[in-house]
């Protein structure tokens, strides 16, 4: 099923080397949340920690899924994790 705006649910979150990417079921990238694990460097480049970026990516993925009409309450988090 594809939403009227062209986004194919379910929404997934995948970890890259320095970012989390939020994708639809076809693998279309809907957004990136960048992070830096080195605290000194994170401050310099103004990036989130990995944990904070993961929290933002989860919120983003759930908000998109909810907007597409897919309830997420009670679903395991790995539904939003393709990698």
Phi and psi restraints in degrees (range 20) as a CNS / XPLOR table:
assign (resid 1 and name C) (resid 2 and name N)
       (resid 2 and name CA) (resid 2 and name C) 1.0 -117.3 20.0 2
assign (resid 2 and name N) (resid 2 and name CA)
       (resid 2 and name C) (resid 3 and name N) 1.0 133.7 20.0 2
assign (resid 2 and name C) (resid 3 and name N)
       (resid 3 and name CA) (resid 3 and name C) 1.0 -68.0 20.0 2
assign (resid 3 and name N) (resid 3 and name CA)
       (resid 3 and name C) (resid 4 and name N) 1.0 158.8 20.0 2
assign (resid 3 and name C) (resid 4 and name N)
       (resid 4 and name CA) (resid 4 and name C) 1.0 -55.8 20.0 2
assign (resid 4 and name N) (resid 4 and name CA)
       (resid 4 and name C) (resid 5 and name N) 1.0 -29.1 20.0 2
assign (resid 4 and name C) (resid 5 and name N)
       (resid 5 and name CA) (resid 5 and name C) 1.0 -85.8 20.0 2
assign (resid 5 and name N) (resid 5 and name CA)
       (resid 5 and name C) (resid 6 and name N) 1.0 6.5 20.0 2
assign (resid 5 and name C) (resid 6 and name N)
       (resid 6 and name CA) (resid 6 and name C) 1.0 90.7 20.0 2
assign (resid 6 and name N) (resid 6 and name CA)
       (resid 6 and name C) (resid 7 and name N) 1.0 0.3 20.0 2
assign (resid 6 and name C) (resid 7 and name N)
       (resid 7 and name CA) (resid 7 and name C) 1.0 -86.8 20.0 2
assign (resid 7 and name N) (resid 7 and name CA)
       (resid 7 and name C) (resid 8 and name N) 1.0 128.2 20.0 2
assign (resid 7 and name C) (resid 8 and name N)
       (resid 8 and name CA) (resid 8 and name C) 1.0 -99.2 20.0 2
assign (resid 8 and name N) (resid 8 and name CA)
       (resid 8 and name C) (resid 9 and name N) 1.0 109.8 20.0 2
assign (resid 8 and name C) (resid 9 and name N)
       (resid 9 and name CA) (resid 9 and name C) 1.0 -70.1 20.0 2
assign (resid 9 and name N) (resid 9 and name CA)
       (resid 9 and name C) (resid 10 and name N) 1.0 159.0 20.0 2
assign (resid 9 and name C) (resid 10 and name N)
       (resid 10 and name CA) (resid 10 and name C) 1.0 -81.6 20.0 2
assign (resid 10 and name N) (resid 10 and name CA)
       (resid 10 and name C) (resid 11 and name N) 1.0 159.5 20.0 2
assign (resid 10 and name C) (resid 11 and name N)
       (resid 11 and name CA) (resid 11 and name C) 1.0 -85.7 20.0 2
assign (resid 11 and name N) (resid 11 and name CA)
       (resid 11 and name C) (resid 12 and name N) 1.0 138.8 20.0 2
assign (resid 11 and name C) (resid 12 and name N)
       (resid 12 and name CA) (resid 12 and name C) 1.0 -128.2 20.0 2
assign (resid 12 and name N) (resid 12 and name CA)
       (resid 12 and name C) (resid 13 and name N) 1.0 157.1 20.0 2
assign (resid 12 and name C) (resid 13 and name N)
       (resid 13 and name CA) (resid 13 and name C) 1.0 -120.4 20.0 2
assign (resid 13 and name N) (resid 13 and name CA)
       (resid 13 and name C) (resid 14 and name N) 1.0 132.9 20.0 2
assign (resid 13 and name C) (resid 14 and name N)
       (resid 14 and name CA) (resid 14 and name C) 1.0 -131.7 20.0 2
assign (resid 14 and name N) (resid 14 and name CA)
       (resid 14 and name C) (resid 15 and name N) 1.0 139.1 20.0 2
assign (resid 14 and name C) (resid 15 and name N)
       (resid 15 and name CA) (resid 15 and name C) 1.0 -90.8 20.0 2
assign (resid 15 and name N) (resid 15 and name CA)
       (resid 15 and name C) (resid 16 and name N) 1.0 130.3 20.0 2
assign (resid 15 and name C) (resid 16 and name N)
       (resid 16 and name CA) (resid 16 and name C) 1.0 -105.2 20.0 2
assign (resid 16 and name N) (resid 16 and name CA)
       (resid 16 and name C) (resid 17 and name N) 1.0 -172.7 20.0 2
assign (resid 16 and name C) (resid 17 and name N)
       (resid 17 and name CA) (resid 17 and name C) 1.0 -62.6 20.0 2
assign (resid 17 and name N) (resid 17 and name CA)
       (resid 17 and name C) (resid 18 and name N) 1.0 -44.1 20.0 2
assign (resid 17 and name C) (resid 18 and name N)
       (resid 18 and name CA) (resid 18 and name C) 1.0 -130.0 20.0 2
assign (resid 18 and name N) (resid 18 and name CA)
       (resid 18 and name C) (resid 19 and name N) 1.0 22.5 20.0 2
assign (resid 18 and name C) (resid 19 and name N)
       (resid 19 and name CA) (resid 19 and name C) 1.0 -160.7 20.0 2
assign (resid 19 and name N) (resid 19 and name CA)
       (resid 19 and name C) (resid 20 and name N) 1.0 160.9 20.0 2
assign (resid 19 and name C) (resid 20 and name N)
       (resid 20 and name CA) (resid 20 and name C) 1.0 -107.3 20.0 2
assign (resid 20 and name N) (resid 20 and name CA)
       (resid 20 and name C) (resid 21 and name N) 1.0 134.4 20.0 2
assign (resid 20 and name C) (resid 21 and name N)
       (resid 21 and name CA) (resid 21 and name C) 1.0 -111.0 20.0 2
assign (resid 21 and name N) (resid 21 and name CA)
       (resid 21 and name C) (resid 22 and name N) 1.0 136.7 20.0 2
assign (resid 21 and name C) (resid 22 and name N)
       (resid 22 and name CA) (resid 22 and name C) 1.0 -103.3 20.0 2
assign (resid 22 and name N) (resid 22 and name CA)
       (resid 22 and name C) (resid 23 and name N) 1.0 126.0 20.0 2
assign (resid 22 and name C) (resid 23 and name N)
       (resid 23 and name CA) (resid 23 and name C) 1.0 -129.3 20.0 2
assign (resid 23 and name N) (resid 23 and name CA)
       (resid 23 and name C) (resid 24 and name N) 1.0 157.7 20.0 2
assign (resid 23 and name C) (resid 24 and name N)
       (resid 24 and name CA) (resid 24 and name C) 1.0 -90.1 20.0 2
assign (resid 24 and name N) (resid 24 and name CA)
       (resid 24 and name C) (resid 25 and name N) 1.0 -176.8 20.0 2
assign (resid 24 and name C) (resid 25 and name N)
       (resid 25 and name CA) (resid 25 and name C) 1.0 -63.4 20.0 2
assign (resid 25 and name N) (resid 25 and name CA)
       (resid 25 and name C) (resid 26 and name N) 1.0 -23.6 20.0 2
assign (resid 25 and name C) (resid 26 and name N)
       (resid 26 and name CA) (resid 26 and name C) 1.0 -87.4 20.0 2
assign (resid 26 and name N) (resid 26 and name CA)
       (resid 26 and name C) (resid 27 and name N) 1.0 -4.6 20.0 2
assign (resid 26 and name C) (resid 27 and name N)
       (resid 27 and name CA) (resid 27 and name C) 1.0 90.1 20.0 2
assign (resid 27 and name N) (resid 27 and name CA)
       (resid 27 and name C) (resid 28 and name N) 1.0 10.7 20.0 2
assign (resid 27 and name C) (resid 28 and name N)
       (resid 28 and name CA) (resid 28 and name C) 1.0 -74.4 20.0 2
assign (resid 28 and name N) (resid 28 and name CA)
       (resid 28 and name C) (resid 29 and name N) 1.0 125.1 20.0 2
assign (resid 28 and name C) (resid 29 and name N)
       (resid 29 and name CA) (resid 29 and name C) 1.0 -72.2 20.0 2
assign (resid 29 and name N) (resid 29 and name CA)
       (resid 29 and name C) (resid 30 and name N) 1.0 126.2 20.0 2
assign (resid 29 and name C) (resid 30 and name N)
       (resid 30 and name CA) (resid 30 and name C) 1.0 -105.6 20.0 2
assign (resid 30 and name N) (resid 30 and name CA)
       (resid 30 and name C) (resid 31 and name N) 1.0 -17.9 20.0 2
assign (resid 30 and name C) (resid 31 and name N)
       (resid 31 and name CA) (resid 31 and name C) 1.0 178.4 20.0 2
assign (resid 31 and name N) (resid 31 and name CA)
       (resid 31 and name C) (resid 32 and name N) 1.0 159.4 20.0 2
assign (resid 31 and name C) (resid 32 and name N)
       (resid 32 and name CA) (resid 32 and name C) 1.0 -127.7 20.0 2
assign (resid 32 and name N) (resid 32 and name CA)
       (resid 32 and name C) (resid 33 and name N) 1.0 142.8 20.0 2
assign (resid 32 and name C) (resid 33 and name N)
       (resid 33 and name CA) (resid 33 and name C) 1.0 -124.0 20.0 2
assign (resid 33 and name N) (resid 33 and name CA)
       (resid 33 and name C) (resid 34 and name N) 1.0 111.5 20.0 2
assign (resid 33 and name C) (resid 34 and name N)
       (resid 34 and name CA) (resid 34 and name C) 1.0 -88.2 20.0 2
assign (resid 34 and name N) (resid 34 and name CA)
       (resid 34 and name C) (resid 35 and name N) 1.0 148.1 20.0 2
assign (resid 34 and name C) (resid 35 and name N)
       (resid 35 and name CA) (resid 35 and name C) 1.0 -141.6 20.0 2
assign (resid 35 and name N) (resid 35 and name CA)
       (resid 35 and name C) (resid 36 and name N) 1.0 166.3 20.0 2
assign (resid 35 and name C) (resid 36 and name N)
       (resid 36 and name CA) (resid 36 and name C) 1.0 -140.8 20.0 2
assign (resid 36 and name N) (resid 36 and name CA)
       (resid 36 and name C) (resid 37 and name N) 1.0 125.6 20.0 2
assign (resid 36 and name C) (resid 37 and name N)
       (resid 37 and name CA) (resid 37 and name C) 1.0 -80.0 20.0 2
assign (resid 37 and name N) (resid 37 and name CA)
       (resid 37 and name C) (resid 38 and name N) 1.0 -23.1 20.0 2
assign (resid 37 and name C) (resid 38 and name N)
       (resid 38 and name CA) (resid 38 and name C) 1.0 -83.6 20.0 2
assign (resid 38 and name N) (resid 38 and name CA)
       (resid 38 and name C) (resid 39 and name N) 1.0 112.7 20.0 2
assign (resid 38 and name C) (resid 39 and name N)
       (resid 39 and name CA) (resid 39 and name C) 1.0 -60.0 20.0 2
assign (resid 39 and name N) (resid 39 and name CA)
       (resid 39 and name C) (resid 40 and name N) 1.0 -41.5 20.0 2
assign (resid 39 and name C) (resid 40 and name N)
       (resid 40 and name CA) (resid 40 and name C) 1.0 -62.7 20.0 2
assign (resid 40 and name N) (resid 40 and name CA)
       (resid 40 and name C) (resid 41 and name N) 1.0 -44.7 20.0 2
assign (resid 40 and name C) (resid 41 and name N)
       (resid 41 and name CA) (resid 41 and name C) 1.0 -69.4 20.0 2
assign (resid 41 and name N) (resid 41 and name CA)
       (resid 41 and name C) (resid 42 and name N) 1.0 -36.1 20.0 2
assign (resid 41 and name C) (resid 42 and name N)
       (resid 42 and name CA) (resid 42 and name C) 1.0 -58.4 20.0 2
assign (resid 42 and name N) (resid 42 and name CA)
       (resid 42 and name C) (resid 43 and name N) 1.0 -39.9 20.0 2
assign (resid 42 and name C) (resid 43 and name N)
       (resid 43 and name CA) (resid 43 and name C) 1.0 -66.7 20.0 2
assign (resid 43 and name N) (resid 43 and name CA)
       (resid 43 and name C) (resid 44 and name N) 1.0 -42.2 20.0 2
assign (resid 43 and name C) (resid 44 and name N)
       (resid 44 and name CA) (resid 44 and name C) 1.0 -64.1 20.0 2
assign (resid 44 and name N) (resid 44 and name CA)
       (resid 44 and name C) (resid 45 and name N) 1.0 -44.7 20.0 2
assign (resid 44 and name C) (resid 45 and name N)
       (resid 45 and name CA) (resid 45 and name C) 1.0 -92.8 20.0 2
assign (resid 45 and name N) (resid 45 and name CA)
       (resid 45 and name C) (resid 46 and name N) 1.0 3.1 20.0 2
assign (resid 45 and name C) (resid 46 and name N)
       (resid 46 and name CA) (resid 46 and name C) 1.0 55.6 20.0 2
assign (resid 46 and name N) (resid 46 and name CA)
       (resid 46 and name C) (resid 47 and name N) 1.0 52.3 20.0 2
assign (resid 46 and name C) (resid 47 and name N)
       (resid 47 and name CA) (resid 47 and name C) 1.0 -115.3 20.0 2
assign (resid 47 and name N) (resid 47 and name CA)
       (resid 47 and name C) (resid 48 and name N) 1.0 158.7 20.0 2
assign (resid 47 and name C) (resid 48 and name N)
       (resid 48 and name CA) (resid 48 and name C) 1.0 -76.2 20.0 2
assign (resid 48 and name N) (resid 48 and name CA)
       (resid 48 and name C) (resid 49 and name N) 1.0 161.7 20.0 2
assign (resid 48 and name C) (resid 49 and name N)
       (resid 49 and name CA) (resid 49 and name C) 1.0 -71.3 20.0 2
assign (resid 49 and name N) (resid 49 and name CA)
       (resid 49 and name C) (resid 50 and name N) 1.0 164.5 20.0 2
assign (resid 49 and name C) (resid 50 and name N)
       (resid 50 and name CA) (resid 50 and name C) 1.0 -59.2 20.0 2
assign (resid 50 and name N) (resid 50 and name CA)
       (resid 50 and name C) (resid 51 and name N) 1.0 -41.2 20.0 2
assign (resid 50 and name C) (resid 51 and name N)
       (resid 51 and name CA) (resid 51 and name C) 1.0 -65.2 20.0 2
assign (resid 51 and name N) (resid 51 and name CA)
       (resid 51 and name C) (resid 52 and name N) 1.0 -43.8 20.0 2
assign (resid 51 and name C) (resid 52 and name N)
       (resid 52 and name CA) (resid 52 and name C) 1.0 -66.6 20.0 2
assign (resid 52 and name N) (resid 52 and name CA)
       (resid 52 and name C) (resid 53 and name N) 1.0 -40.3 20.0 2
assign (resid 52 and name C) (resid 53 and name N)
       (resid 53 and name CA) (resid 53 and name C) 1.0 -64.3 20.0 2
assign (resid 53 and name N) (resid 53 and name CA)
       (resid 53 and name C) (resid 54 and name N) 1.0 -38.6 20.0 2
assign (resid 53 and name C) (resid 54 and name N)
       (resid 54 and name CA) (resid 54 and name C) 1.0 -62.6 20.0 2
assign (resid 54 and name N) (resid 54 and name CA)
       (resid 54 and name C) (resid 55 and name N) 1.0 -43.0 20.0 2
assign (resid 54 and name C) (resid 55 and name N)
       (resid 55 and name CA) (resid 55 and name C) 1.0 -61.3 20.0 2
assign (resid 55 and name N) (resid 55 and name CA)
       (resid 55 and name C) (resid 56 and name N) 1.0 -43.5 20.0 2
assign (resid 55 and name C) (resid 56 and name N)
       (resid 56 and name CA) (resid 56 and name C) 1.0 -65.2 20.0 2
assign (resid 56 and name N) (resid 56 and name CA)
       (resid 56 and name C) (resid 57 and name N) 1.0 -42.9 20.0 2
assign (resid 56 and name C) (resid 57 and name N)
       (resid 57 and name CA) (resid 57 and name C) 1.0 -62.8 20.0 2
assign (resid 57 and name N) (resid 57 and name CA)
       (resid 57 and name C) (resid 58 and name N) 1.0 -39.3 20.0 2
assign (resid 57 and name C) (resid 58 and name N)
       (resid 58 and name CA) (resid 58 and name C) 1.0 -63.6 20.0 2
assign (resid 58 and name N) (resid 58 and name CA)
       (resid 58 and name C) (resid 59 and name N) 1.0 -44.4 20.0 2
assign (resid 58 and name C) (resid 59 and name N)
       (resid 59 and name CA) (resid 59 and name C) 1.0 -62.5 20.0 2
assign (resid 59 and name N) (resid 59 and name CA)
       (resid 59 and name C) (resid 60 and name N) 1.0 -44.5 20.0 2
assign (resid 59 and name C) (resid 60 and name N)
       (resid 60 and name CA) (resid 60 and name C) 1.0 -60.0 20.0 2
assign (resid 60 and name N) (resid 60 and name CA)
       (resid 60 and name C) (resid 61 and name N) 1.0 -48.9 20.0 2
assign (resid 60 and name C) (resid 61 and name N)
       (resid 61 and name CA) (resid 61 and name C) 1.0 -62.4 20.0 2
assign (resid 61 and name N) (resid 61 and name CA)
       (resid 61 and name C) (resid 62 and name N) 1.0 -44.1 20.0 2
assign (resid 61 and name C) (resid 62 and name N)
       (resid 62 and name CA) (resid 62 and name C) 1.0 -66.1 20.0 2
assign (resid 62 and name N) (resid 62 and name CA)
       (resid 62 and name C) (resid 63 and name N) 1.0 -40.4 20.0 2
assign (resid 62 and name C) (resid 63 and name N)
       (resid 63 and name CA) (resid 63 and name C) 1.0 -63.0 20.0 2
assign (resid 63 and name N) (resid 63 and name CA)
       (resid 63 and name C) (resid 64 and name N) 1.0 -42.9 20.0 2
assign (resid 63 and name C) (resid 64 and name N)
       (resid 64 and name CA) (resid 64 and name C) 1.0 -63.5 20.0 2
assign (resid 64 and name N) (resid 64 and name CA)
       (resid 64 and name C) (resid 65 and name N) 1.0 -44.4 20.0 2
assign (resid 64 and name C) (resid 65 and name N)
       (resid 65 and name CA) (resid 65 and name C) 1.0 -62.2 20.0 2
assign (resid 65 and name N) (resid 65 and name CA)
       (resid 65 and name C) (resid 66 and name N) 1.0 -42.6 20.0 2
assign (resid 65 and name C) (resid 66 and name N)
       (resid 66 and name CA) (resid 66 and name C) 1.0 -63.3 20.0 2
assign (resid 66 and name N) (resid 66 and name CA)
       (resid 66 and name C) (resid 67 and name N) 1.0 -41.2 20.0 2
assign (resid 66 and name C) (resid 67 and name N)
       (resid 67 and name CA) (resid 67 and name C) 1.0 -63.5 20.0 2
assign (resid 67 and name N) (resid 67 and name CA)
       (resid 67 and name C) (resid 68 and name N) 1.0 -27.7 20.0 2
assign (resid 67 and name C) (resid 68 and name N)
       (resid 68 and name CA) (resid 68 and name C) 1.0 -86.2 20.0 2
assign (resid 68 and name N) (resid 68 and name CA)
       (resid 68 and name C) (resid 69 and name N) 1.0 1.1 20.0 2
assign (resid 68 and name C) (resid 69 and name N)
       (resid 69 and name CA) (resid 69 and name C) 1.0 90.7 20.0 2
assign (resid 69 and name N) (resid 69 and name CA)
       (resid 69 and name C) (resid 70 and name N) 1.0 8.1 20.0 2
assign (resid 69 and name C) (resid 70 and name N)
       (resid 70 and name CA) (resid 70 and name C) 1.0 -98.0 20.0 2
assign (resid 70 and name N) (resid 70 and name CA)
       (resid 70 and name C) (resid 71 and name N) 1.0 109.2 20.0 2
assign (resid 70 and name C) (resid 71 and name N)
       (resid 71 and name CA) (resid 71 and name C) 1.0 -65.2 20.0 2
assign (resid 71 and name N) (resid 71 and name CA)
       (resid 71 and name C) (resid 72 and name N) 1.0 138.9 20.0 2
assign (resid 71 and name C) (resid 72 and name N)
       (resid 72 and name CA) (resid 72 and name C) 1.0 -113.6 20.0 2
assign (resid 72 and name N) (resid 72 and name CA)
       (resid 72 and name C) (resid 73 and name N) 1.0 -10.6 20.0 2
assign (resid 72 and name C) (resid 73 and name N)
       (resid 73 and name CA) (resid 73 and name C) 1.0 -60.2 20.0 2
assign (resid 73 and name N) (resid 73 and name CA)
       (resid 73 and name C) (resid 74 and name N) 1.0 131.0 20.0 2
assign (resid 73 and name C) (resid 74 and name N)
       (resid 74 and name CA) (resid 74 and name C) 1.0 85.7 20.0 2
assign (resid 74 and name N) (resid 74 and name CA)
       (resid 74 and name C) (resid 75 and name N) 1.0 -5.9 20.0 2
assign (resid 74 and name C) (resid 75 and name N)
       (resid 75 and name CA) (resid 75 and name C) 1.0 -84.9 20.0 2
assign (resid 75 and name N) (resid 75 and name CA)
       (resid 75 and name C) (resid 76 and name N) 1.0 142.4 20.0 2
assign (resid 75 and name C) (resid 76 and name N)
       (resid 76 and name CA) (resid 76 and name C) 1.0 -63.6 20.0 2
assign (resid 76 and name N) (resid 76 and name CA)
       (resid 76 and name C) (resid 77 and name N) 1.0 147.4 20.0 2
assign (resid 76 and name C) (resid 77 and name N)
       (resid 77 and name CA) (resid 77 and name C) 1.0 -61.8 20.0 2
assign (resid 77 and name N) (resid 77 and name CA)
       (resid 77 and name C) (resid 78 and name N) 1.0 -28.0 20.0 2
assign (resid 77 and name C) (resid 78 and name N)
       (resid 78 and name CA) (resid 78 and name C) 1.0 -70.4 20.0 2
assign (resid 78 and name N) (resid 78 and name CA)
       (resid 78 and name C) (resid 79 and name N) 1.0 -7.0 20.0 2
assign (resid 78 and name C) (resid 79 and name N)
       (resid 79 and name CA) (resid 79 and name C) 1.0 -62.4 20.0 2
assign (resid 79 and name N) (resid 79 and name CA)
       (resid 79 and name C) (resid 80 and name N) 1.0 -26.9 20.0 2
assign (resid 79 and name C) (resid 80 and name N)
       (resid 80 and name CA) (resid 80 and name C) 1.0 -100.5 20.0 2
assign (resid 80 and name N) (resid 80 and name CA)
       (resid 80 and name C) (resid 81 and name N) 1.0 16.8 20.0 2
assign (resid 80 and name C) (resid 81 and name N)
       (resid 81 and name CA) (resid 81 and name C) 1.0 -131.6 20.0 2
assign (resid 81 and name N) (resid 81 and name CA)
       (resid 81 and name C) (resid 82 and name N) 1.0 106.5 20.0 2
assign (resid 81 and name C) (resid 82 and name N)
       (resid 82 and name CA) (resid 82 and name C) 1.0 -92.9 20.0 2
assign (resid 82 and name N) (resid 82 and name CA)
       (resid 82 and name C) (resid 83 and name N) 1.0 -1.1 20.0 2
